[in-house]
Amino acid sequence: MKMVDLRSDTLTLPTREMLESILDAPLGDDARDRDPTVERLEEMAARKVGKEEAVLVTSGTQANLVSLLSQTSPGDEVIVESEAHINYYEAGGLSSVAGLMPRPVVGKLGALSPDQVERTILTGTPRRSRIQLICIENTHNRAGGTCISPSQIADLKEVADKHGLSIYMDGARIFNAAIALRVDVRELTKNVDSMMFCLSKGLSGPVGSIVLGTHEFIKKAREWRSVLGGTLRQAGIIAAPGIVALEKMIDRLREDHENARRLAEGLVDIRGIVVDMRTVQTNIVKLDVSGLGCDCNRFMTELEKHGVRASGLGGSMVRMVTYRGIEASDINTALERIRATAESLRA
Ligand SMILES: Cc1ncc(COP(=O)(O)O)c(C=O)c1O
């Protein structure tokens, strides 16, 4: 039985074209004289999202940490959505490495409201406030791949400007948001000061994320990347597949979104499983299995026996993610197996 693995879009493998692109990529020592393929990717990425400059880093987590370090000082505070990846899954790097104090705010469908943000800024001793940055996550992973719209970002920007703060966007899946919202990605980036996106998720690149912002910010980001041991030599072997990812892999994300919707629509017909369809916007489906009388771990153990893998979000919440390599037929197979799992748990 072939497993249908819906744990994460980080499972995507590089395409043949990506692997072949490595063979012909002009390479150099990026730490010394720059690697021409890395330079090409960075320029292409900056143009694509409409930022002044870009720098290639090894992972999304490194991108977030480098970005935080480049625009804060130890002891500063940052507003983050309470379940943001930065706050939840990055081994506490924002505190232990960057020395930052998170000010978590519970968002709605992953988005912070301007009122909540303003209230947080004004709570405590605003005159001595060390809040520097508002961090948003688009799409929001733990909220179920939900999008933050250009107008929501514009509203946050108004509050940020009023209080002299900057906005940073963890845009690991920003192209998923652009495709789902049917907007040019620059509509989502124009009101943030700095950001990152990942090449290695739905875009299918094997390694790498891109940090973007002003020339000054990227200069600092290069320094912090170096401090973190992230300056690479012939990094063109990572950048070449990244170029293919940006050229060829963005539009097809809509297939992942269609498959996620097909999955969600099938799941709501299974007794004991609940999906909040408002959250089904991109390639992530979040389901509640409490109606089956079990928690996510028990459900996932049983599900794996039936040939489907998913990830747990804690309590009774489970996450399933679609990506290149998961076809519509796999979704049908997964649904049959999830139905059988639900029946065996109810028995
Ligand atoms: C929203 C978000 N930000 C950052 C990351 C971190 O990326 P990486 O796994 O490349 O460190 C992830 C990973 O899934 C993510 O979902």
The ligand as a Tripos MOL2 file, in Angstrom:
@<TRIPOS>MOLECULE
LIG
   16    16     1     0     0
SMALL
NO_CHARGES

@<TRIPOS>ATOM
      1 C1          4.9720   30.0040    8.2110 C.3       1 LIG1
      2 C2          6.3140   29.3410    8.3150 C.ar      1 LIG1
      3 N1          7.3820   30.0910    8.5800 N.ar      1 LIG1
      4 C3          8.6130   29.5540    8.6790 C.ar      1 LIG1
      5 C4          8.8070   28.2110    8.4920 C.ar      1 LIG1
      6 C5         10.1830   27.6480    8.6610 C.3       1 LIG1
      7 O1         10.7220   27.1360    7.4990 O.3       1 LIG1
      8 P1         11.9070   26.0410    7.5360 P.3       1 LIG1
      9 O2         11.2430   24.7380    7.8430 O.co2     1 LIG1
     10 O3         12.5010   26.1180    6.1810 O.co2     1 LIG1
     11 O4         12.8660   26.4570    8.6090 O.co2     1 LIG1
     12 C6          7.7220   27.3830    8.2170 C.ar      1 LIG1
     13 C7          7.9140   25.9370    8.0260 C.2       1 LIG1
     14 O5          7.0120   25.1680    7.8160 O.2       1 LIG1
     15 C8          6.4300   27.9720    8.1290 C.ar      1 LIG1
     16 O6          5.3420   27.2310    7.9010 O.3       1 LIG1
@<TRIPOS>BOND
     1     1     2 1
     2     2     3 ar
     3     2    15 ar
     4     3     4 ar
     5     4     5 ar
     6     5     6 1
     7     5    12 ar
     8     6     7 1
     9     7     8 1
    10     8     9 2
    11     8    10 1
    12     8    11 1
    13    12    13 1
    14    12    15 ar
    15    13    14 2
    16    15    16 1
@<TRIPOS>SUBSTRUCTURE
     1 LIG1         1 GROUP 0 **** ****
